[in-house]
Amino acid sequence: MTLVREDACRYRSMSQADTERLGELVAPALADGDVLVLTGGLGVGKTHFTKGLARALGDTHPVTSPTFALMAVHDGGRIPLFHFDLYRLEHAYELEDTGIYDVLGYEGACVLEWGEQFQDELTDEFLGIVITRTGENERLVTLEPHGARAEELASQIDQAVCAETA
């Protein structure tokens, strides 16, 4: 593995496997009500991150981007993981049809791909995870906590990455 900690809340992933591993390191810190907003262009690894997350939570179902279904539920692990892909939505009123308000901030953890466009309509308390392509296989992953729980989550993730890369 070649995951590199650049500094607190900034990590360099050198491969798809690294991006999935980072998701695996996040999973133990997740609790019911946690919200992760994954931001980044097409093909940067948001779904690979989610694959690692679901796997480390103990869910064995395949993880794909729910672009057309809008939501996938991975409930075979320690806590349910609600995986939303909001890419196709254009207006905030469309969120009502996704089921997001039924689970957001309550049961399980929510992962929102393309959720940044509806940030004001969703929740004030979330951990932003920004994935930026910096090379063919290289990504910079930055944690952007919003709220006290998100700060705590970011700290736990940073500790896990430090232990992994030490």
KOLZA-540271 format. One record per residue: residue number from 1; x, y, z of N, C-alpha, C in turn. Coordinates in steps of 0.001 Angstrom, whole numbers, padded with zeros to 6 digits. Layout:
{r NUM,{X,Y,Z},{X,Y,Z},{X,Y,Z}};
...
END
This chain:
{r 1,{000841,-001185,000000},{000000,000000,000000},{000882,001244,000000}};
{r 2,{000418,002258,-000698},{001213,003474,-000810},{000443,004719,-000382}};
{r 3,{-000566,004564,000473},{-001302,005701,001002},{-000326,006548,001821}};
{r 4,{-000346,007857,001576},{000596,008763,002228},{-000179,009855,002955}};
{r 5,{000184,010097,004197},{-000393,011213,004953},{000452,012439,004678}};
{r 6,{-000119,013439,004018},{000616,014670,003740},{000636,015568,004971}};
{r 7,{-000489,015717,005603},{-000638,016403,006873},{-002031,016078,007384}};
{r 8,{-002395,016635,008533},{-003706,016322,009102},{-004801,016591,008077}};
{r 9,{-005583,015583,007820},{-006747,015663,006935},{-006413,015781,005448}};
{r 10,{-005175,015458,005054},{-004801,015442,003623},{-003965,014198,003360}};
{r 11,{-004460,013389,002415},{-003827,012096,002137},{-003652,011928,000639}};
{r 12,{-002561,011289,000277},{-002284,011017,-001127},{-002492,009529,-001379}};
{r 13,{-003404,009250,-002295},{-003685,007884,-002718},{-002970,007665,-004044}};
{r 14,{-002191,006598,-004119},{-001419,006330,-005329},{-002089,005278,-006228}};
{r 15,{-003239,004747,-005775},{-003913,003699,-006554},{-005364,003572,-006103}};
{r 16,{-006113,002856,-006910},{-007492,002535,-006561},{-007537,001781,-005243}};
{r 17,{-006596,000875,-005040},{-006533,000099,-003800},{-006306,001013,-002596}};
{r 18,{-005486,002053,-002760},{-005263,003016,-001673},{-006551,003757,-001325}};
{r 19,{-007298,004152,-002354},{-008550,004874,-002128},{-009538,003987,-001382}};
{r 20,{-009613,002719,-001764},{-010479,001780,-001059},{-009982,001582,000377}};
{r 21,{-008670,001513,000552},{-008108,001323,001891},{-008448,002514,002791}};
{r 22,{-008415,003708,002243},{-008792,004872,003037},{-010243,004733,003501}};
{r 23,{-011125,004273,002623},{-012503,004011,003027},{-012570,002996,004155}};
{r 24,{-011731,001961,004071},{-011689,000947,005133},{-011257,001554,006470}};
{r 25,{-010340,002505,006426},{-009859,003138,007653},{-010902,004066,008268}};
{r 26,{-011813,004573,007458},{-012877,005456,007943},{-013954,004657,008675}};
{r 27,{-014241,003459,008193},{-015379,002662,008679},{-015437,002472,010194}};
{r 28,{-014342,002134,010871},{-014448,001916,012321},{-014889,003154,013108}};
{r 29,{-014652,004329,012552},{-015005,005569,013242},{-016466,005957,013038}};
{r 30,{-017126,005387,012038},{-018495,005780,011718},{-019497,005317,012763}};
{r 31,{-020497,006167,012980},{-021585,005865,013914},{-022907,006245,013251}};
{r 32,{-023992,005761,013831},{-025317,006150,013342},{-025418,007670,013280}};
{r 33,{-025948,008161,012185},{-026150,009595,012010},{-025032,010316,011296}};
{r 34,{-023889,009669,011106},{-022781,010328,010415},{-023106,010516,008935}};
{r 35,{-022663,011646,008404},{-022890,011974,006998},{-021548,012322,006362}};
{r 36,{-021240,011636,005261},{-020043,011919,004472},{-020490,012448,003123}};
{r 37,{-019958,013594,002725},{-020260,014164,001413},{-019004,014022,000566}};
{r 38,{-019082,013150,-000458},{-017940,012894,-001339},{-018007,013833,-002534}};
{r 39,{-016935,014579,-002717},{-016863,015565,-003792},{-015668,015258,-004676}};
{r 40,{-015872,015384,-005972},{-014795,015180,-006931},{-015388,014888,-008294}};
{r 41,{-014615,015097,-009320},{-015088,014884,-010684},{-015392,013425,-010984}};
{r 42,{-015915,013204,-012167},{-016211,011844,-012610},{-014940,011012,-012629}};
{r 43,{-015021,009819,-012078},{-013910,008884,-012148},{-012766,009117,-011180}};
{r 44,{-012965,009951,-010149},{-011857,010203,-009217},{-011741,009157,-008119}};
{r 45,{-012797,008357,-007910},{-012693,007307,-006909},{-013712,007367,-005784}};
{r 46,{-014763,008156,-005944},{-015778,008262,-004886},{-016401,006894,-004594}};
{r 47,{-016711,006146,-005629},{-017327,004831,-005434},{-016308,003833,-004899}};
{r 48,{-015056,003934,-005297},{-014029,003038,-004741},{-013853,003293,-003249}};
{r 49,{-013875,004547,-002856},{-013824,004886,-001432},{-014987,004212,-000704}};
{r 50,{-016180,004295,-001288},{-017380,003706,-000684},{-017290,002186,-000636}};
{r 51,{-016667,001578,-001635},{-016461,000117,-001622},{-015664,-000293,-000389}};
{r 52,{-014579,000421,-000129},{-013755,000120,001039},{-014522,000335,002326}};
{r 53,{-015304,001389,002372},{-016111,001710,003540},{-017104,000592,003839}};
{r 54,{-017869,000181,002832},{-018878,-000870,003018},{-018223,-002188,003424}};
{r 55,{-017132,-002519,002764},{-016423,-003770,003071},{-015956,-003792,004525}};
{r 56,{-015390,-002688,004990},{-014879,-002636,006366},{-016009,-002597,007394}};
{r 57,{-017183,-002152,006985},{-018336,-002207,007882},{-018866,-003634,008001}};
{r 58,{-018446,-004501,007057},{-018860,-005895,007107},{-019909,-006282,006087}};
{r 59,{-020236,-005372,005174},{-021225,-005683,004137},{-020519,-006336,002949}};
{r 60,{-021064,-007440,002478},{-020414,-008192,001396},{-021086,-007977,000035}};
{r 61,{-022111,-007149,-000025},{-022782,-006898,-001300},{-021904,-006025,-002197}};
{r 62,{-022025,-006191,-003516},{-021241,-005347,-004426},{-021635,-003872,-004279}};
{r 63,{-020661,-002997,-004391},{-020913,-001557,-004327},{-020668,-000983,-005710}};
{r 64,{-021713,-000380,-006250},{-021608,000348,-007511},{-022218,001716,-007286}};
{r 65,{-021918,002636,-008163},{-022486,003969,-008019},{-023976,003898,-008341}};
{r 66,{-024826,004340,-007414},{-026272,004253,-007661},{-026798,005422,-008489}};
{r 67,{-026148,005705,-009612},{-026476,006865,-010426},{-027932,006875,-010859}};
{r 68,{-028456,005751,-011287},{-029828,005725,-011782},{-030820,005339,-010697}};
{r 69,{-030406,004541,-009721},{-031292,004170,-008617},{-031329,005281,-007566}};
{r 70,{-030338,006137,-007546},{-030149,007252,-006619},{-029709,006825,-005222}};
{r 71,{-030140,005637,-004750},{-029747,005187,-003425},{-029522,003684,-003429}};
{r 72,{-028487,003256,-002721},{-028245,001834,-002474},{-028079,001677,-000967}};
{r 73,{-028635,000615,-000444},{-028533,000338,000986},{-027606,-000852,001176}};
{r 74,{-026590,-000670,001995},{-025654,-001741,002345},{-025845,-001989,003839}};
{r 75,{-026699,-002963,004152},{-027087,-003155,005553},{-026641,-004491,006132}};
{r 76,{-025603,-005061,005539},{-025109,-006339,006044},{-023970,-006208,007026}};
{r 77,{-023664,-004988,007442},{-022518,-004786,008320},{-022887,-004262,009689}};
{r 78,{-021892,-003704,010368},{-022033,-003206,011735},{-023140,-002166,011866}};
{r 79,{-023213,-001229,010925},{-024310,-000262,010847},{-024716,-000173,009384}};
{r 80,{-025954,000212,009108},{-026356,000380,007706},{-025588,001531,007061}};
{r 81,{-025310,001372,005781},{-024671,002420,004994},{-025617,002771,003854}};
{r 82,{-026055,004025,003829},{-026951,004510,002785},{-026110,005306,001798}};
{r 83,{-026018,004800,000584},{-025141,005357,-000450},{-026009,006067,-001488}};
{r 84,{-025903,007380,-001526},{-026681,008192,-002459},{-025778,008746,-003540}};
{r 85,{-026293,008799,-004758},{-025608,009472,-005861},{-026572,010533,-006372}};
{r 86,{-026250,011776,-006111},{-027144,012886,-006443},{-026766,013580,-007745}};
{r 87,{-025917,012950,-008537},{-025398,013549,-009770},{-026505,013997,-010722}};
{r 88,{-027510,013166,-010877},{-028558,013446,-011871},{-029587,014467,-011400}};
{r 89,{-029597,014805,-010132},{-030584,015761,-009629},{-030194,017182,-010008}};
{r 90,{-031196,017953,-010387},{-030940,019341,-010767},{-031496,020342,-009768}};
{r 91,{-032542,019927,-009035},{-033215,020857,-008132},{-033372,020239,-006746}};
{r 92,{-033341,021076,-005732},{-033435,020599,-004353},{-034741,019859,-004090}};
{r 93,{-035824,020261,-004736},{-037101,019586,-004487},{-037065,018119,-004907}};
{r 94,{-036129,017732,-005768},{-036006,016338,-006197},{-035450,015437,-005084}};
{r 95,{-034827,016029,-004089},{-034289,015252,-002970},{-035384,014465,-002253}};
{r 96,{-036567,015020,-002212},{-037698,014384,-001528},{-037955,012971,-002054}};
{r 97,{-037742,012750,-003340},{-038012,011450,-003965},{-036901,010424,-003749}};
{r 98,{-035789,010829,-003194},{-034655,009909,-003034},{-034730,009070,-001765}};
{r 99,{-035515,009483,-000795},{-035567,008814,000496},{-034510,009332,001471}};
{r 100,{-033784,010332,001058},{-032675,010831,001861},{-033135,011397,003203}};
{r 101,{-034285,012059,003211},{-034759,012660,004459},{-035241,011616,005462}};
{r 102,{-035488,010398,005003},{-035906,009316,005899},{-034750,008776,006739}};
{r 103,{-033518,008924,006247},{-032374,008323,006927},{-031283,009319,007311}};
{r 104,{-031222,010447,006675},{-030138,011403,006883},{-030030,011843,008337}};
{r 105,{-028899,011521,008938},{-028625,011945,010301},{-029303,011110,011378}};
{r 106,{-029948,010020,011010},{-030670,009220,011999},{-030061,007840,012151}};
{r 107,{-030431,006932,011260},{-029943,005565,011392},{-028834,005328,010378}};
{r 108,{-027869,004547,010776},{-026774,004243,009875},{-025969,005475,009511}};
{r 109,{-025099,005293,008546},{-024283,006394,008024},{-024710,006650,006592}};
{r 110,{-024628,007892,006169},{-024978,008265,004799},{-023726,008726,004064}};
{r 111,{-023562,008209,002867},{-022513,008664,001963},{-023215,009306,000780}};
{r 112,{-022894,010562,000525},{-023545,011304,-000543},{-022529,011659,-001617}};
{r 113,{-022611,010984,-002749},{-021800,011405,-003893},{-022519,012583,-004539}};
{r 114,{-021773,013611,-004891},{-022304,014816,-005511},{-023254,015552,-004568}};
{r 115,{-023107,015381,-003271},{-023992,016025,-002305},{-023690,017492,-002075}};
{r 116,{-022512,017942,-002490},{-022130,019332,-002231},{-023078,020327,-002882}};
{r 117,{-023728,019923,-003970},{-024628,020849,-004663},{-025913,021131,-003871}};
{r 118,{-026203,020270,-002883},{-027410,020440,-002073},{-027076,020596,-000592}};
{r 119,{-025886,021038,-000313},{-025391,021161,001049},{-026345,021947,001951}};
{r 120,{-026879,023040,001472},{-027753,023885,002285},{-029077,023220,002609}};
{r 121,{-029519,022299,001762},{-030801,021629,001973},{-030672,020374,002828}};
{r 122,{-029469,019894,003064},{-029303,018597,003702},{-028997,018682,005186}};
{r 123,{-027809,019046,005554},{-027434,019059,006964},{-026244,019987,007177}};
{r 124,{-026160,020549,008364},{-025019,021403,008703},{-023853,020583,009230}};
{r 125,{-024128,019363,009671},{-023140,018504,010322},{-022750,017382,009365}};
{r 126,{-021569,017492,008750},{-021112,016447,007835},{-019599,016531,007667}};
{r 127,{-019034,015429,007203},{-017619,015414,006864},{-017504,015427,005351}};
{r 128,{-016970,016511,004822},{-016701,016586,003396},{-015425,015819,003087}};
{r 129,{-015472,015021,002037},{-014294,014287,001577},{-014104,014656,000114}};
{r 130,{-013091,015467,-000135},{-012835,015976,-001480},{-011717,015156,-002099}};
{r 131,{-012020,014554,-003248},{-011034,013728,-003956},{-010677,014443,-005254}};
{r 132,{-009388,014719,-005415},{-008897,015447,-006578},{-007870,014604,-007314}};
{r 133,{-008045,014475,-008607},{-007076,013743,-009428},{-005820,014595,-009574}};
{r 134,{-004653,014025,-009231},{-003386,014743,-009355},{-002424,014025,-010300}};
{r 135,{-002846,012895,-010827},{-002052,012106,-011759},{-002931,010999,-012309}};
{r 136,{-002390,010176,-013175},{-003200,009123,-013790},{-003887,008255,-012739}};
{r 137,{-003143,007790,-011755},{-003705,006963,-010684},{-003659,007651,-009323}};
{r 138,{-003059,008798,-009258},{-002837,009499,-007990},{-003989,010439,-007671}};
{r 139,{-004383,010445,-006385},{-005456,011312,-005912},{-005024,011998,-004617}};
{r 140,{-005488,013208,-004434},{-005342,013904,-003164},{-006714,013862,-002505}};
{r 141,{-006769,013353,-001280},{-008025,013256,-000538},{-007931,014193,000662}};
{r 142,{-008882,015119,000736},{-008885,016125,001789},{-010168,016004,002603}};
{r 143,{-010032,015940,003917},{-011185,015908,004805},{-011528,017337,005201}};
{r 144,{-012810,017692,005071},{-013284,019028,005429},{-014443,018885,006411}};
{r 145,{-014146,018909,007714},{-015205,018729,008708},{-016089,019961,008870}};
{r 146,{-017385,019701,009018},{-018376,020743,009272},{-019151,020312,010509}};
{r 147,{-018848,020912,011646},{-019521,020587,012890},{-018648,019764,013817}};
{r 148,{-019067,019706,015081},{-018277,019055,016126},{-018094,017562,015873}};
{r 149,{-019152,016862,015506},{-019026,015417,015259},{-018096,015172,014069}};
{r 150,{-018194,015992,013046},{-017331,015835,011876},{-015867,016088,012229}};
{r 151,{-015610,017039,013133},{-014243,017290,013614},{-013706,016050,014324}};
{r 152,{-014539,015462,015170},{-014150,014258,015901},{-013872,013106,014933}};
{r 153,{-014737,012953,013949},{-014580,011904,012941},{-013282,012095,012162}};
{r 154,{-013002,013326,011745},{-011767,013621,011001},{-010539,013292,011845}};
{r 155,{-010599,013604,013125},{-009484,013302,014022},{-009266,011794,014144}};
{r 156,{-010349,011040,014291},{-010240,009581,014384},{-009679,008982,013098}};
{r 157,{-010102,009515,011963},{-009601,009036,010672},{-008113,009334,010554}};
{r 158,{-007713,010543,010948},{-006302,010915,010869},{-005452,010001,011742}};
{r 159,{-005940,009676,012934},{-005211,008752,013816},{-005072,007378,013171}};
{r 160,{-006134,006923,012511},{-006099,005605,011850},{-005112,005610,010695}};
{r 161,{-005088,006685,009925},{-004145,006782,008808},{-002711,006836,009334}};
{r 162,{-002490,007617,010395},{-001151,007703,011001},{-000686,006320,011449}};
{r 163,{-001547,005566,012099},{-001186,004225,012560},{-000890,003304,011372}};
{r 164,{-001639,003464,010306},{-001480,002628,009106},{-000170,002922,008380}};
{r 165,{000188,004178,008328},{001340,004582,007520},{002624,004709,008338}};
{r 166,{002534,004446,009640},{003733,004570,010495},{004720,003459,010232}};
END
